[in-house]
C-alpha cells in the first residue's frame, strides 16, 4: 500500500492521500473495529459462549 505525499505530483498509483480526511477516516474505522471486537468478546462472555 502506498500513501501519496503532498509534494509527489508525479505518481498516480497511490491508494491513500496524506491529508486530514484520510487520517480521520483511518482512525475512525480502527476505533469502530475495536469497539465491535470488544462488544463481541463481552457478549460472548455474558452469554457464556466461552
LOVO-318921 format. One record per residue (C-alpha): residue number from 0; residue in one letter; y, x, z. Coordinates in steps of 0.001 Angstrom, whole numbers. Layout:
BEGIN
+-----+-----+---------+---------+---------+
:   n : res :   north :    east :      up :
+-----+-----+---------+---------+---------+
: NUM :   A :       Y :       X :       Z :
...
+-----+-----+---------+---------+---------+
% end
This chain:
BEGIN
+-----+-----+---------+---------+---------+
:   n : res :   north :    east :      up :
+-----+-----+---------+---------+---------+
:   0 :   X :       0 :       0 :       0 :
:   1 :   X :    3384 :    1334 :    -922 :
:   2 :   X :    6723 :     482 :     617 :
:   3 :   X :    9769 :     806 :   -1575 :
:   4 :   X :   12770 :    2678 :    -198 :
:   5 :   X :   16290 :    1531 :    -942 :
:   6 :   X :   17056 :    4801 :   -2752 :
:   7 :   X :   13992 :    4542 :   -5004 :
:   8 :   X :   15141 :    2581 :   -8038 :
:   9 :   X :   12573 :    4015 :  -10456 :
:  10 :   X :    9183 :    2912 :   -9132 :
:  11 :   X :    8147 :    -659 :   -9756 :
:  12 :   X :    4600 :    -542 :   -8336 :
:  13 :   X :    5528 :   -1390 :   -4763 :
:  14 :   X :    4249 :   -4180 :   -2557 :
:  15 :   X :    6853 :   -4392 :     204 :
:  16 :   X :   10519 :   -3516 :     223 :
:  17 :   X :   12035 :   -1620 :    3142 :
:  18 :   X :   14510 :   -4245 :    4342 :
:  19 :   X :   15120 :   -6623 :    7257 :
:  20 :   X :   13281 :   -9596 :    5729 :
:  21 :   X :   10102 :   -7588 :    5217 :
:  22 :   X :   10206 :   -6160 :    8753 :
:  23 :   X :   10855 :   -9595 :   10285 :
:  24 :   X :    8080 :  -11207 :    8247 :
:  25 :   X :    5585 :   -8490 :    9144 :
:  26 :   X :    6391 :   -8639 :   12863 :
:  27 :   X :    6327 :  -12458 :   12806 :
:  28 :   X :    2889 :  -12558 :   11157 :
:  29 :   X :    1486 :   -9966 :   13588 :
:  30 :   X :    2783 :  -11942 :   16586 :
:  31 :   X :    1289 :  -15187 :   15262 :
:  32 :   X :   -2080 :  -13487 :   14678 :
:  33 :   X :   -2102 :  -12048 :   18208 :
:  34 :   X :   -1291 :  -15488 :   19647 :
:  35 :   X :   -4082 :  -17114 :   17621 :
:  36 :   X :   -6656 :  -14478 :   18610 :
:  37 :   X :   -5655 :  -14844 :   22265 :
:  38 :   X :   -5899 :  -18632 :   22061 :
:  39 :   X :   -9391 :  -18428 :   20544 :
:  40 :   X :  -10533 :  -15995 :   23234 :
:  41 :   X :   -9092 :  -18132 :   26054 :
:  42 :   X :  -10631 :  -21318 :   24659 :
:  43 :   X :  -13981 :  -19513 :   24321 :
:  44 :   X :  -13932 :  -18603 :   27999 :
:  45 :   X :  -12662 :  -22043 :   29006 :
:  46 :   X :  -15418 :  -23928 :   27170 :
:  47 :   X :  -17961 :  -21275 :   28275 :
:  48 :   X :  -18965 :  -20206 :   24774 :
:  49 :   X :  -19175 :  -16607 :   26011 :
+-----+-----+---------+---------+---------+
% end
